[in-house]
Amino acid sequence: MTEKRLIVATGDFAKSRIGQWMGNCMEQADIIAEGNLLYNEMMLAKMVLGIELDYAFEGLRFVPLYPTLETSTALAWKKEQVFTPATSAFLAFARQYEKVISNDKL
């Protein structure tokens, strides 16, 4: 068995979605560091499990997981919440994006 040295997100990695996806391979994992900033983790790693960023780093490429790992998320806020301009712009983008991906599934 070859140990795989990992830098993972802060928290209980074995119980995370990716940790569960790894199944029995978790026994081969040697977690050497934890972090919560993907950019910093990429500076230390040869391979990163994370979301694909819209930015190129020399010597780093994104490879999809197989079998595919899918997850969902939700946006929630208080009723009658007053948003900052940045939050309002983000929500407008999220609503538009949701329409686009919903149409792709039709």
N, C-alpha and C positions, 0 to 999 in steps of 0.2 A: 504494500500500500504506500502510495506517495502522498506525503502531507502537502496540502495547499495552504500557503500563507495568505491570510486575508486581512485587509483593512476594511472595516464594516461601519455602518451607521451606528451611532450611539444608541444603546438600548439592548434588549435581549434578542440578539441576532437569530438564535436557534428558533425562537418563536415567531420571528418575522415572516412575511410572505415569502421572501427569497430563501430564508433558512428552511422553511417548510418545503418549498419547491425543491431544494437540494436533496431532501430525503436522507438516504443512507450516506451520501457523500459528505454530510456534515461531520461524520466521524473522522474524515481525513482533513478537516479544516483546522488550521492553526491561526487563531485570531491574534494578530500581533499589534493591532491598534484600532481605535474607534474614533469616529469623527462625525460631524454633522454638516460639513461644507464640502460638497462634491469636488469643487475646484482644488482645494487643499489636498484631498485624498488622491486626486489624479496626479499630483506632483510627486507622490510617494510610490505610485503603483505602476505595474506593467499592465494590469487589467483591472477595470472597475466595473462593478455591477451597479448600474444606476440609470437614471433617465438620460436619453440622448440630448446633448446640449447643442444649440445652434451656434457652435463655435468649433474651430479646428485646433487641435493640439498636435504638434509634431510628434510622430511615433505612437499616437493613440488613435484607435479606431473603435467604433461601436459595432458590436456583433449581437444580433437578436438572440434571446434565450430560446432553447429548444428542449423540451416542448415549451410552447409559448406560455408566458406568465402574464395573465391579465388581471387587472384590478379595477375597481371603480372608486369614485370619490364624490363628494357632495359639497356644495357651497351652501352655507346657511347664515342668516343674519337676523337680528331682532326686527320685528315689525316696526315700521316707521323710522328705521335707522337713517341717520343723516351721514352721508359718505363724504370723504375727501374727494377732490377732483381725481386723484390717482386711482382710488378705489372705484369710483364711478366709471372711469375709463376701462379698468380691468373687467368690471362686470359687463359692460357693453361688449367688450371683446369676447368674454366667455359666452354670452348669450348668442352672439353671431357665430362663434365657433360651434356651439351646440347645434345650431340650425344646420350648419354645413355637414357635420358628421351624421346628423339624423337623416339628411337627404342621401348621403352615401350608402346608408343601410337599406334604403327603400328598394 
